[in-house]
C-alpha cells in the first residue's frame, strides 16, 4: 500500500527551517500553571514552543499532502489490491 506520509523526492518541506531563519518576537498565551512549571524547571519556553509549532506545521503539511494526493493513493491501492505488487514474484521474503 502507498503511505500518505511519503513525499516526492526533492519536494521541499515547509516545516524545515530556512538556512538563516530570522527570529521574530511573538506574543503567545499559555496556561499560567504550565508557564510557572516551565520556569521552575528552567525550560526555554521559546524553544519548546518552536518545537511544538514545528511539529504541528509538519503534521498539517502531511494532511494537506495526503488530501492533495488522495485520488492517486486510492487508485494505486486499488491497483495493488487487484493486481498485487509489481515484481512480487522476484521478492526473496
N, C-alpha and C positions, 0 to 999 in steps of 0.2 A: 504494500500500500504506500501511497505517497503521503508524506507528512506535510502538515500545513505550516510547519516551522521552517522549512527549507527556503533558502533564498537563491536566486540566480547567482552564479559565480561572478564576482566583481561588483555585485549590486551593493551600493553603499548603505550603511545603516545610519539613520539619523540619530540613534541613541549613542553612537560612538562620539567621543569628544573631538572637537577640532584640534588640530596640531597646536595652535596657540590661542586657545579659547580665553577670552577675557572674562573676568568675573563681574557680575552686576549685583549690587545690593538689592535685596528684595524683602518685602515685608511678608511674613508668614504667621498665621495664627495657629498656635499649638495649645493643647490642653496644659494648663498651668502645672498640674501634678507631674505630667510627663517631663516638662521642661525642668522642673525642680530636681527630679530624679536624674536627668541627664547631667545637670550641673554638678550634683553631688558626686557623680561617677566620672566627672571630667570628660564627658562625651563632647566632641566637637559637633555642635548642632548643625552648622553649615555643611560639613562633610557628610554627616548622616542623612541630612535632607537631600543632598545631591545624590547620594547612593540610592535612596528610595525613589526619588524622581526619575533617575536614570532607568531604574528597573520598571517603573510604571510606563515610561515612554517606550521602552523596548517591548513590553507586553502589548501596548496599544499598536505599535508598528506591526507586530506579529499578527494581531487580529485584523488589521487593515489589509495586510498582505494576503491572509487566508481568505478574506471576503473578496478581494480583487481577483483571486485565482480559484475561487470555489468551483466554478464551472469546469475548468480544466482538471482540477483534482478529482472531481466526481467522475468525469469522463475517463480518466486514466484508471481510477479504481474499478470502475465498471468493466473496463477492457481487461484488467488483470484478473478480475473475478471470472470473466467469460473465457479468456484465452490462456490464463496462467502467466507466470513471469517470463519475460523474454530470456532465452538461453537457459531455461531451468534445467534442461537435460544435461547441461555441462557442469552443473553445481556438484561440488565434492562433499556437501554436507546435507 
